[in-house]
Amino acid sequence: MATYKVTVATGDMVEAGTNNSISITLVGSYGESRQTTVSFLFLPGKEKSLSVYCGQDLGPIVLIRLHKWRLFLEDAWFCKDVRVTAPNGTLYRFPCYQWLEGVTTVEVREGSGKKLVDDKLQILKEHRHRELAARQEAYRWKNFAQGWPRCLNVDSISELDSNIQFSRVRANNFTGFLIFQGASHFLSGFLLRRSSWNSLDEMRTIFSRTQGRDIGGCLLCCPLPFL
């Protein structure tokens, strides 16, 4: 009996957690483990630890499979990374950093950089082939018009995989930052100012109250009236 210690980390974004079922399969050079449930609840920024029991030593762990199952409602999950400690103490890291949506299985290779010629195992060669085919399917190109640069062959951004899209979390953060900056400029009197600046010192006073922005950068971005 071989016991592997596994730690699964969820991203720290607000919507990164999930209440869907997540399980894992370890794949080594000598074989693979049975599918083992990790948890039914993941919170943003938190880790889950578990033990995976195998009838024999799997050898060096070359990749893992993360399985996501929908219990009732769909709840996407952002996996940060997975760490596996073998019975002999060897630590294997699997950086994931992607969203899992729907009922799906995602394969993640061990984190050390490898070239095509380094893939001695057939399972790694097949994984690289599947990954390449998936990328080619996701990034299809078309000519928008004669003489124009090529663009993605999609009619809407919604057709793209969520890991390619500008996420709702990033969009919300960006919008919130704009609102905060607008409110800061409004309270400082910058947005409603109709008169010229009296001096650079006055400008420095205004912008030091809006998170200490560099005055040179503001002059480049904002058309300001000068004496």
Buried (B, 14 or more C-beta within 10 A) or exposed (E): EBEBBBBBBBBEBEBBBBBBBBBBBBBBBEEBBEEBEBBEEBBBBBBBEBEBEBEEBBBEBBBBBBBBBBEEEEBBBBBBBBBBBBEEEEEBEBBBEBBBBEEEEBBBBBBEEBEEEEBEBEBBEEBBEEEEEEEEEBEEEEEEEEEEEEEBEBEEEEEBEBEEBEBEBEEEEEEEEEEEEEEBBEEBEBEEEEEEBEEEEEBEEBBEBBEEBEBEEBBEEEEEEEE
